Amino acid sequence: MWDVIIIGAGASGLMCAIEAGKRGRKVLVLDHAKRAGQKIIMSGGGRCNFTNLYVEPANYLCDNPHFVKSALSRYNQWDFITLVGKHNISWHERDHGQLFCDDSAKQIVQMLLDEARDAGVKIQLQCEIFSHTKIADQHFSVQTKLGDFQCQSLVVATGGLSLPKMGATPLAYKIADQYLLPVKSTRAGLVPFTLQQNQKEKLATLSGISFPATATCQLKNGGKKEKTISFTEALLFTHRGLSGPVILQISNYWQAGDKLVLDLLPNQDLFELLIKTQQNRPEQALKTLLALQLPKRVIECLLSLAEIESLPLKQYNEKQLQQIAELFHNWSPQINGTEGYRTAEVTLGGIDTDLISSKTMQCKNVAGLYFIGESLDVTGWLGGFNFQWAWASGWAAGQDV
Ligand SMILES: Cc1cc2nc3c(=O)[nH]c(=O)nc-3n(C[C@H](O)[C@H](O)[C@H](O)COP(=O)(O)OP(=O)(O)OC[C@H]3O[C@@H](n4cnc5c(N)ncnc54)[C@H](O)[C@@H]3O)c2cc1C
C-alpha cells in the first residue's frame, strides 16, 4: 500500500513526486518508458527551455483562463530557477525571457531524479499500466505488468498526445472518461503548418530560409466581437510548409478554416519606401529594392505567385505599389493543416478544468484522484511556459496528495 502513486515520470509527475516525498509521503512513480523525463531530454534542442522570466496567466490557453492562476503563483519561475541554482546548473536567457541550460537538458532530468531519490521516491520504469480501479474513497488499485499496486492518492501525469513515438498515450483521457470527467477536444499545438499542394511545391525552394515576421490570426469568438492575436518572431520555410517560432506560436490559436496573415516586413512601411524610392530612384528595379529588405529567393517566389513582374519603379502607379506593399505586409499562405502530433510540441485541449481544483489539482468529484501537467486543458505558449505549468501543477498536487 502506497500513500501516493503517480502515473508518468515526466516533468509534472517527477515534480509532484519530489514534493509529496519531501512531506514524508510514501511515493511510487510508474512509467512505461525506458527513461524518465524523455521529453525534457529532447526539449529546447537538447538544452531545455525550462521556464520563462515573464510567466503570466495570459501565456496559457485554457477554457477557464483563471484556472492556472493559483498554481502559477504558488510555484513560480523564480522557485524553479532557485532549484536549478541549487544543483549548479548554469543557464542563459534568450529572446523574450526564455531560459535554457548552458550545457544539456539531461541536467534537468538528473536534478529531478536526484531530488526524487533524496525525497525517498521509488520510480518504476518499463511498467505497462493495464487498468485501475477505485476501491473506495482515497483507495485505488493500479493493475500493471509488474503486479497490482494500491494507494490512497492516484496522480495522473501522463501528458498529452504529441510525439507518440516517444510513448505519448491517451491514458489520462481514458481515466477521465472512467469517472465521467469531460475532456475538451484535443488537437496538435506548437506545430508547423503544411501548405496546399500548389503552394507547397512553389515554396519548397525556399526551404531553410528564415527571417522575422508577424503572424496574425482571427480568433473564432462564438459570433462575438472579432478578436485577433499576433506574434512577431522568426519564420522558417520548410520543405513541407511553414515553421519557426512565429508559426508554432500562432498554431496554438489557428483552427482549420481560419485565415492566417503574415507580415513579412514587420518593421517596415513598404508602401512608404516604394513611393520614396520611386521619387528618388525611378530607374531602380522593384526586385533590387526588395532585395535590400528580404532574401532574394523569397521576393522572386512571392512576386511570381502574385504574378507581379519586376520593373523599374517608375512604371508602377500608386495603386500597383499599394498592391505590392500588401503582398508583403498581408501575405495569406494557403494553409492545408498542421503536421499533427508527429511533430507537435504540445496537445491543445484535454481534461476539462471545471471539475479540477485549481489549488490542489484534485478532482472535485473523486476524492484522491489528481490530474496534472499537459493532460489538463492547459497549454502554454512557446518559450518555457509548458514546463512552468508542469512544475507548478505538479508542485500544487504534491502539497495535497
Ligand atoms: C520536442 C519537444 C520539445 C519541447 N520543448 C519544450 C521546451 O523547451 N520548453 C517547454 O516549456 N516545453 C517544451 N515542450 C513541452 C513539454 O515537454 C511538455 O509540456 C511537458 O513535458 C508536459 O509535462 P507532463 O508531465 O504533463 O508530460 P510528459 O513530460 O510528457 O510526461 C508524461 C509521462 O507519462 C508517461 N506515459 C504516457 N502514457 C503512459 C502510459 N499509458 N503508461 C505509463 N506511462 C505513460 C510518458 O512515458 C512520460 O514519461 C516540448 C515538447 C516536445 C515534444
PDBQT file of the ligand as one rigid body, heavy atoms in Angstrom, charges set to zero:
ROOT
HETATM    1  C1  LIG A 501      10.115  18.092 -28.931  1.00  0.00    +0.000 C 
HETATM    2  C2  LIG A 501       9.537  18.839 -27.761  1.00  0.00    +0.000 A 
HETATM    3  C3  LIG A 501      10.213  19.926 -27.243  1.00  0.00    +0.000 A 
HETATM    4  C4  LIG A 501       9.658  20.635 -26.172  1.00  0.00    +0.000 A 
HETATM    5  N1  LIG A 501      10.359  21.700 -25.680  1.00  0.00    +0.000 NA
HETATM    6  C5  LIG A 501       9.849  22.398 -24.643  1.00  0.00    +0.000 A 
HETATM    7  C6  LIG A 501      10.603  23.461 -24.054  1.00  0.00    +0.000 A 
HETATM    8  O1  LIG A 501      11.773  23.705 -24.410  1.00  0.00    +0.000 OA
HETATM    9  N2  LIG A 501      10.000  24.175 -23.053  1.00  0.00    +0.000 N 
HETATM   10  C7  LIG A 501       8.739  23.882 -22.581  1.00  0.00    +0.000 A 
HETATM   11  O2  LIG A 501       8.250  24.568 -21.674  1.00  0.00    +0.000 OA
HETATM   12  N3  LIG A 501       8.039  22.842 -23.089  1.00  0.00    +0.000 NA
HETATM   13  C8  LIG A 501       8.565  22.094 -24.086  1.00  0.00    +0.000 A 
HETATM   14  N4  LIG A 501       7.866  21.035 -24.580  1.00  0.00    +0.000 N 
HETATM   15  C9  LIG A 501       6.566  20.676 -23.945  1.00  0.00    +0.000 C 
HETATM   16  C10 LIG A 501       6.834  19.898 -22.645  1.00  0.00    +0.000 C 
HETATM   17  O3  LIG A 501       7.746  18.845 -22.930  1.00  0.00    +0.000 OA
HETATM   18  C11 LIG A 501       5.544  19.310 -22.094  1.00  0.00    +0.000 C 
HETATM   19  O4  LIG A 501       4.546  20.292 -21.995  1.00  0.00    +0.000 OA
HETATM   20  C12 LIG A 501       5.785  18.711 -20.707  1.00  0.00    +0.000 C 
HETATM   21  O5  LIG A 501       6.752  17.693 -20.788  1.00  0.00    +0.000 OA
HETATM   22  C13 LIG A 501       4.480  18.151 -20.133  1.00  0.00    +0.000 C 
HETATM   23  O6  LIG A 501       4.771  17.534 -18.917  1.00  0.00    +0.000 OA
HETATM   24  P1  LIG A 501       3.859  16.327 -18.412  1.00  0.00    +0.000 P 
HETATM   25  O7  LIG A 501       4.455  15.867 -17.140  1.00  0.00    +0.000 OA
HETATM   26  O8  LIG A 501       2.442  16.694 -18.435  1.00  0.00    +0.000 OA
HETATM   27  O9  LIG A 501       4.029  15.195 -19.533  1.00  0.00    +0.000 OA
HETATM   28  P2  LIG A 501       5.338  14.484 -20.058  1.00  0.00    +0.000 P 
HETATM   29  O10 LIG A 501       6.556  15.215 -19.692  1.00  0.00    +0.000 OA
HETATM   30  O11 LIG A 501       5.056  14.191 -21.490  1.00  0.00    +0.000 OA
HETATM   31  O12 LIG A 501       5.372  13.109 -19.246  1.00  0.00    +0.000 OA
HETATM   32  C14 LIG A 501       4.398  12.110 -19.417  1.00  0.00    +0.000 C 
HETATM   33  C15 LIG A 501       4.992  10.783 -18.957  1.00  0.00    +0.000 C 
HETATM   34  O13 LIG A 501       3.945   9.818 -18.910  1.00  0.00    +0.000 OA
HETATM   35  C16 LIG A 501       4.388   8.613 -19.486  1.00  0.00    +0.000 C 
HETATM   36  N5  LIG A 501       3.233   7.901 -20.022  1.00  0.00    +0.000 N 
HETATM   37  C17 LIG A 501       2.417   8.277 -21.028  1.00  0.00    +0.000 A 
HETATM   38  N6  LIG A 501       1.473   7.351 -21.214  1.00  0.00    +0.000 NA
HETATM   39  C18 LIG A 501       1.693   6.360 -20.323  1.00  0.00    +0.000 A 
HETATM   40  C19 LIG A 501       1.052   5.119 -20.061  1.00  0.00    +0.000 A 
HETATM   41  N7  LIG A 501      -0.012   4.721 -20.765  1.00  0.00    +0.000 N 
HETATM   42  N8  LIG A 501       1.539   4.338 -19.068  1.00  0.00    +0.000 NA
HETATM   43  C20 LIG A 501       2.629   4.733 -18.367  1.00  0.00    +0.000 A 
HETATM   44  N9  LIG A 501       3.286   5.895 -18.567  1.00  0.00    +0.000 NA
HETATM   45  C21 LIG A 501       2.806   6.698 -19.541  1.00  0.00    +0.000 A 
HETATM   46  C22 LIG A 501       5.383   9.030 -20.555  1.00  0.00    +0.000 C 
HETATM   47  O14 LIG A 501       6.296   7.986 -20.835  1.00  0.00    +0.000 OA
HETATM   48  C23 LIG A 501       6.051  10.249 -19.893  1.00  0.00    +0.000 C 
HETATM   49  O15 LIG A 501       7.187   9.883 -19.167  1.00  0.00    +0.000 OA
HETATM   50  C24 LIG A 501       8.399  20.271 -25.616  1.00  0.00    +0.000 A 
HETATM   51  C25 LIG A 501       7.739  19.154 -26.126  1.00  0.00    +0.000 A 
HETATM   52  C26 LIG A 501       8.288  18.441 -27.176  1.00  0.00    +0.000 A 
HETATM   53  C27 LIG A 501       7.544  17.239 -27.697  1.00  0.00    +0.000 C 
ENDROOT
TORSDOF 0
